Structures are given as structure tokens and as C-alpha cells.
Amino acid sequence: MGTRHCRRPCARSYRDPQGSPASSKGVAVWRPQRACGTDPQGGLNVYFSLITPRPGFERRAAHEWLGDAYGEHQWLWRFFPAPAGTERDFLFRRRDTEGLPRFYVVSQRKPQLDSDAWQIQCREYRPQVPNGARLSFELRANPVVSRTGDKGAVRHDVVMDAKKRLLAARDLPNWKAWKPDRTTADGQPDPPPPLYDLAHAACTDWLISRAEQYGFELDKSTVSVAAYEQHGGKRGQLRFSTVDLAGELVVTDAERFVSALANGIGRAKAFGCGLLLVRPAM
């Protein structure tokens, strides 16, 4: 299977850090204010790393890297060697630059380099975020909602779930049956909403509904949604959705928020979702 897309440029852009991955000009912020120690949320060290092709070795790096979602997940384990069956202890986000991947990684272990084609910038990640801090954020998420049916609770993509509910309210069998010239019983125009608007509303509401548990309040007026995709694997091996959200938030519970930075948000973390990248709002 391929992918299904809903793309629209984000309202605000982010620069990739060209120096230290914890530079205040990049996406990882809040330099350590105290000596190296343990993570207050779990007693473990946490590291923020940027993994990129080494200059001059881009072709070799491209050959080593497997670009599909499942292969990418497996490939990243090479930087975190461990016995078979070890639980994943890292989050990552891929952002492409000039056709080459840049991997932002938050992990409980330092990544280990095993190829001359790649380079790693790594430092301990000790965010010091006060309550009330206003931050710009980026998040690649797997937005799902649980619905209870005959087979118990089942997770659904929030965009597909919104579509299903809109169709059910109109007694329509599928999206194609919703014609642009449709009208309501009292004659009012009732065309189908643009996919971007539907995805924006569903994904924004999904993040708002989870903000409190992760220690922040979302500024809904700043949120942009882009790159909604449904990913399909061979023989149904893998099927999940991703979306890129960006905007501004205000920290309401620093302890929960720092935990979210270290542990991620939502599901499909093994496939590049959940890593919250933040910096001070301009």
C-alpha cells in the first residue's frame, strides 16, 4: 500500500539547529541549570541527540538508511545496541533537509556510532521549564480515539472517525456519496468540508483533549496542521496515521510537561511519533 496525504503549509516555520542540538535557536530548549544527574521523572539519564549524514558521505548514508516507517524504526536501533527483547527507550522525529534525513532523538542511553557515514551530536537533556512558560512546539503525532463496539474498545484514526460521524449524521454510505450540492431538509447548503479543515479540527481537538495530562494548555488560535498521512504496510502488516502539528502552548504543570518531553505524547512512538520539540515563543 502507499500513503494518503493531506498537505498544507504550516503557518509558522522552524529552523533546524546547525550547531548543538540543545541550542536555544533550534527546537530543543531550556539549557541545563544544574549539574548532570538523574531525570526527576524516572531516575534515568535523558539525552537529546541529532543524527545526520556526515558531510561527504551523504550517498553512503542514503544507501544505509531504510526510508519506510517500519524499516526506519528497525534501522535506528543500530545506534542503541541492546540484547534481543530490550524495550525501546528512545523517541525520534525525522525531518528531511534537501532530501536527506535528520533524526532528533530523546533517549535514556547515549547513541553509539557504528558507521562513518553518520555523525551524532549529543548532550544531556535537562529541561528547566517554569509554569507559565510560553513555548512554540512541533509534534508529529498518531492521533487516535477509542470507540467501544461489539468487539470492545477499538482505536480509530481521529480524522476517519470524524468522517464516519459526519456521514452517519446524514445517513450517507461513504464520502463520495456526499455531493457538493447537497442541501439540508430545510434547504440550507450542506457541502462536505474540505479535508484540510476536517483534519485541522479533529487533530487540534485531539491534542487539546490531552493537553492537561501532559501539563500544558494549547493556544488553539496558533495551531497549524500539516502532512496528514495514512501509512500502509505489506499485507496489512502496518497501518497507522501521522500528522504534523505546530503552534504555541503554555506550561501549566512543569513536572508533567518535563515528563512529556522525555517520554513523548500519544501512540506509534516506535514509528517516529510523539516527540515534542519546543523552543521559547517569539
C-alpha positions as CSV (number, residue, x, y, z in Angstrom):
1,M,0.0,0.0,0.0
2,G,1.0,3.6,-0.4
3,T,0.2,6.7,1.6
4,R,-2.7,9.1,1.6
5,H,-1.9,12.7,2.1
6,C,-3.5,16.0,3.1
7,R,-0.8,18.7,2.9
8,R,-1.0,22.4,3.5
9,P,1.9,24.6,4.5
10,C,2.3,25.2,8.2
11,A,1.5,28.7,9.4
12,R,5.0,29.1,11.0
13,S,8.4,27.7,10.1
14,Y,11.1,26.3,12.3
15,R,14.9,26.4,11.6
16,D,17.0,23.3,12.0
17,P,19.8,23.8,14.6
18,Q,23.1,23.7,12.8
19,G,25.2,23.6,16.0
20,S,24.4,22.0,19.3
21,P,21.1,20.1,19.4
22,A,20.3,22.0,22.6
23,S,20.9,25.4,21.0
24,S,18.2,28.0,22.0
25,K,18.0,28.8,18.3
26,G,16.8,25.3,17.5
27,V,14.0,23.1,18.5
28,A,15.4,21.8,21.8
29,V,15.4,24.4,24.5
30,W,16.0,25.1,28.2
31,R,19.7,24.5,28.7
32,P,20.6,22.7,31.9
33,Q,20.6,24.9,35.0
34,R,22.0,22.3,37.3
35,A,24.8,19.7,37.3
36,C,24.3,16.4,35.5
37,G,22.2,14.0,37.5
38,T,19.1,11.9,37.1
39,D,15.8,12.6,35.4
40,P,13.3,13.8,38.0
41,Q,10.5,11.7,36.4
42,G,12.2,8.3,36.4
43,G,15.7,8.4,37.9
44,L,17.2,7.9,34.5
45,N,19.6,10.0,32.4
46,V,18.0,11.5,29.4
47,Y,19.9,12.6,26.2
48,F,19.0,14.8,23.3
49,S,20.8,13.9,20.0
50,L,20.9,15.0,16.4
51,I,21.9,12.2,14.0
52,T,22.7,13.4,10.5
53,P,24.7,12.2,7.4
54,R,28.4,13.1,7.7
55,P,29.3,15.7,5.1
56,G,30.9,14.0,2.1
57,F,29.2,10.7,2.9
58,E,25.7,11.5,2.0
59,R,25.4,8.9,-0.7
60,R,26.6,6.2,1.5
61,A,24.3,7.3,4.3
62,A,21.3,7.3,1.9
63,H,22.1,3.7,1.0
64,E,22.3,2.6,4.6
65,W,19.1,4.3,5.6
66,L,15.8,2.5,5.0
67,G,13.1,5.1,4.4
68,D,9.8,3.3,5.1
69,A,8.3,3.6,8.6
70,Y,9.0,0.0,9.8
71,G,12.5,-0.2,8.3
72,E,13.3,3.2,9.8
73,H,12.3,2.1,13.3
74,Q,14.5,-1.0,12.9
75,W,17.4,0.9,11.4
76,L,17.6,3.4,14.4
77,W,18.2,0.5,16.8
78,R,21.7,0.3,15.4
79,F,22.5,3.4,17.4
80,F,21.2,1.8,20.5
81,P,22.6,-1.7,20.6
82,A,20.9,-4.0,23.2
83,P,20.0,-7.6,23.7
84,A,17.0,-9.0,21.8
85,G,13.8,-8.2,23.5
86,T,15.0,-5.0,25.1
87,E,12.2,-2.4,25.4
88,R,12.6,0.6,23.2
89,D,14.0,3.5,25.3
90,F,14.2,6.3,22.8
91,L,11.9,8.7,20.9
92,F,12.7,10.1,17.5
93,R,11.5,12.6,14.9
94,R,12.7,12.6,11.3
95,R,12.9,15.9,9.4
96,D,14.3,15.9,5.9
97,T,16.6,18.6,4.6
98,E,17.5,18.6,0.9
99,G,16.3,15.0,0.6
100,L,18.4,13.7,3.4
101,P,17.1,12.7,6.9
102,R,17.9,14.5,10.1
103,F,16.9,12.5,13.2
104,Y,16.1,14.2,16.5
105,V,16.3,11.7,19.3
106,V,15.5,11.7,23.0
107,S,16.8,8.6,24.7
108,Q,17.7,7.1,28.1
109,R,21.1,6.0,26.7
110,K,23.7,7.8,24.6
111,P,23.5,6.7,21.0
112,Q,26.6,4.8,19.7
113,L,28.0,5.4,16.2
114,D,28.7,2.3,14.1
115,S,29.2,3.9,10.7
116,D,31.5,6.5,9.2
117,A,28.6,7.7,7.1
118,W,26.7,9.3,10.0
119,Q,27.5,11.8,12.8
120,I,26.0,12.3,16.2
121,Q,25.6,15.5,18.3
122,C,24.5,14.5,21.8
123,R,24.1,16.2,25.2
124,E,22.2,15.5,28.4
125,Y,18.7,16.8,28.2
126,R,17.6,18.6,31.4
127,P,14.7,20.9,30.6
128,Q,14.1,23.6,33.2
129,V,10.6,24.8,32.3
130,P,8.7,27.0,34.7
131,N,4.9,27.1,35.0
132,G,3.6,29.8,32.8
133,A,6.3,29.5,30.1
134,R,5.0,30.1,26.6
135,L,6.6,27.8,24.0
136,S,6.4,27.2,20.3
137,F,6.1,23.5,19.6
138,E,6.3,20.9,16.9
139,L,4.8,17.4,17.2
140,R,4.4,14.6,14.8
141,A,1.5,12.6,16.3
142,N,-0.6,9.5,15.7
143,P,-4.0,10.9,16.7
144,V,-6.4,8.1,17.6
145,V,-9.5,7.8,19.7
146,S,-11.1,4.7,21.3
147,R,-14.6,3.7,20.5
148,T,-16.5,0.9,22.1
149,G,-18.4,-1.5,19.8
150,D,-19.4,-5.1,19.6
151,K,-15.7,-6.2,19.8
152,G,-14.9,-3.9,22.7
153,A,-12.8,-0.8,22.6
154,V,-11.2,-0.2,19.2
155,R,-8.8,2.6,18.3
156,H,-9.7,4.8,15.3
157,D,-7.8,7.5,13.4
158,V,-9.5,10.8,14.6
159,V,-9.9,12.1,11.0
160,M,-11.5,8.9,9.8
161,D,-13.6,8.8,13.0
162,A,-14.8,12.4,12.3
163,K,-15.7,11.4,8.7
164,K,-17.7,8.4,9.9
165,R,-19.7,10.5,12.4
166,L,-20.5,13.2,9.8
167,L,-21.7,10.5,7.4
168,A,-23.8,8.8,10.0
169,A,-25.5,12.0,10.9
170,R,-26.5,12.4,7.2
171,D,-27.3,8.7,6.6
172,L,-24.7,8.6,3.8
173,P,-22.8,5.3,3.0
174,N,-19.5,6.9,2.1
175,W,-17.7,10.2,1.5
176,K,-18.2,10.0,-2.3
177,A,-21.9,10.0,-1.7
178,W,-21.7,13.4,-0.1
179,K,-22.1,15.7,-3.1
180,P,-21.1,19.4,-3.2
181,D,-24.6,20.5,-4.0
182,R,-26.2,18.6,-1.0
183,T,-28.7,20.6,1.0
184,T,-30.3,20.0,4.4
185,A,-34.0,19.2,4.9
186,D,-34.8,22.9,5.2
187,G,-32.9,23.8,2.0
188,Q,-29.6,25.0,3.5
189,P,-26.4,24.2,1.7
190,D,-24.6,21.2,3.2
191,P,-21.4,20.5,1.1
192,P,-18.7,18.2,2.5
193,P,-16.0,20.1,4.4
194,P,-12.5,20.4,2.8
195,L,-10.3,17.6,4.1
196,Y,-7.8,20.0,5.5
197,D,-10.4,21.8,7.6
198,L,-11.7,18.4,8.8
199,A,-8.2,17.2,9.7
200,H,-7.3,20.5,11.4
201,A,-10.4,20.4,13.6
202,A,-10.1,16.7,14.5
203,C,-6.4,16.8,15.2
204,T,-6.4,20.1,17.2
205,D,-9.3,18.8,19.3
206,W,-7.4,15.6,19.9
207,L,-4.3,17.5,21.2
208,I,-6.5,19.8,23.3
209,S,-8.2,16.9,25.0
210,R,-4.8,15.5,26.1
211,A,-3.0,18.8,27.0
212,E,-3.9,18.8,30.7
213,Q,-2.5,15.3,31.3
214,Y,0.8,16.4,29.7
215,G,1.0,19.7,31.7
216,F,0.2,22.4,29.2
217,E,-2.6,24.5,27.7
218,L,-2.8,24.8,23.9
219,D,-3.3,28.2,22.3
220,K,-5.8,27.0,19.7
221,S,-5.6,30.1,17.6
222,T,-1.9,29.3,16.8
223,V,-2.2,25.7,15.8
224,S,-1.4,24.6,12.3
225,V,-1.9,21.0,10.9
226,A,0.1,19.6,8.0
227,A,1.1,16.4,6.3
228,Y,-1.8,14.2,7.4
229,E,-0.9,10.7,6.1
230,Q,-2.2,7.2,6.3
231,H,0.6,4.7,6.1
232,G,0.0,1.2,4.8
233,G,2.4,-1.8,5.1
234,K,2.8,-5.0,3.1
235,R,-0.1,-7.5,3.7
236,G,-1.6,-5.2,6.2
237,Q,1.5,-5.5,8.4
238,L,1.3,-1.9,9.4
239,R,-1.4,0.8,9.1
240,F,-1.4,4.0,11.1
241,S,-1.8,7.7,10.5
242,T,0.5,10.6,11.2
243,V,0.1,14.4,11.3
244,D,2.4,17.3,12.0
245,L,1.1,19.8,14.5
246,A,2.7,23.1,15.3
247,G,1.8,26.2,17.3
248,E,2.2,27.6,20.8
249,L,1.4,26.3,24.3
250,V,1.6,27.5,27.9
251,V,3.1,25.2,30.6
252,T,0.6,24.6,33.4
253,D,2.3,21.8,35.3
254,A,6.1,21.8,34.9
255,E,6.5,18.3,36.3
256,R,4.1,16.7,33.9
257,F,5.4,18.7,31.0
258,V,9.1,17.7,31.5
259,S,7.9,14.1,31.7
260,A,6.1,14.6,28.3
261,L,9.4,16.0,26.8
262,A,11.2,12.8,27.9
263,N,8.5,10.2,27.3
264,G,6.5,11.6,24.4
265,I,2.9,12.1,23.6
266,G,0.4,9.6,22.2
267,R,1.0,6.3,20.3
268,A,3.1,5.0,17.4
269,K,6.3,6.2,19.1
270,A,8.3,3.4,17.6
271,F,7.5,4.9,14.2
272,G,8.6,8.5,14.8
273,C,5.6,9.9,16.6
274,G,5.3,11.5,20.0
275,L,8.5,13.6,20.3
276,L,7.6,17.1,21.4
277,L,10.1,19.7,20.1
278,V,9.9,23.1,21.8
279,R,11.5,26.4,22.0
280,P,10.7,29.8,23.5
281,A,7.8,31.5,21.7
282,M,8.8,34.6,19.8
